[in-house]
Amino acid sequence: MLNVNAVDLHYGASQALRQVSLSAEPGKVTCLLGRNGVGKTSLLDAIAGHQPITGGEILWNQQPIQGLPSYERARRGIAYVPQGREIFSQLTVLENLKSGFSCLPGNERFIDPEIYVLFPVLKAMLGRRGGDLSGGQQQQLAIARALVTRPSLLLLDEPTEGIQPSIIKDIQKVISRLRDRGDMAILLVEQYFEFARDLADTFAVMDRGQIVLSGRGEDMEEDKVRAMISV
């Protein structure tokens, strides 16, 4: 289980996160919503170890991890799919998937066949370069590469951005399936309200670096949340 407790984060003199507290449990999707620039990605970066926090603590399975480098957090089961995908455009699909091996011990460096069940399109494209894939296919590849690490916490930063509706539905099905396995906590940053609403077991809304609204997904009030995330 992930527990973020009263976390602050600064970029120089600018404060991006202010006393942010959040949790994510196995078998549940926690959706984090908010306008651009309110600190959502900064929070994911802090959890993944890409940005140091300046206050508070981050607990993973009851152990503090805020002092650990990102590769050590990956070894402990935290996988991050960043905004923009960040796949290797000159590597093949298979080589991109294998790049997820870096945090795994030698005896676990294989691709689980379930990856191709979740993303059947990738199996037919293993020899193609990542840069030749469509945006939606690249997003599926980025998620698949994260799943190669067999994570128990999956961080997703706006996986629907710039994606065609049919692939958005496919990604939603994948997230639902991962959630229903019961052994993975999923923290999803999203601005597409319907996508977040349909997946959220719990939700939080950020504004100006703070959590301003949170609750159970089933209690999400559409008008109030939409007003808080609209540009």
C-alpha angles and dihedrals in degrees: 000000000000121000121183108191124194094321122186124189129185135192099202107300093345117094113215100174126037120193093320116183123183140149136204123195132200112264093025138093116223111197121205114198136180145117122291114285099021096116106269096126091041088058093051090047089052093050093047092047098248093119127033118235121229098207143011126027142271116216124194114187088346093304123112111243103171091105096050124099118245095255091056091051088051089053088053091057106270115135125184128201102192128208108271092033095244095215120163104261096196095048123082122251089257092049090049090052092048091053085075088068092078095091096042129091115249096260091056098050098114134099113252109233088230088075089070091045090055093042108024092168090067094058090062092049104046093123097046122099116254091235091060093060124096119254092260092049090049089053091052089049091051092052092044091051089054091049091053086073090061093233127195091199119044119192114197122187111201098319092180096058110127093351126136116248096249092057091044087060091049091051090048090054091050093051091048091050092049091049093049092056085072098216101088132071113212125201110190125190109200143159097187098097099200092050092051094043093052094049104035120110087170130006142194131192121211130205127173093351096310138099104247101171134018141160146116118326092238089057095052110131106216099206094048095046094044090053090053096049101038116108 
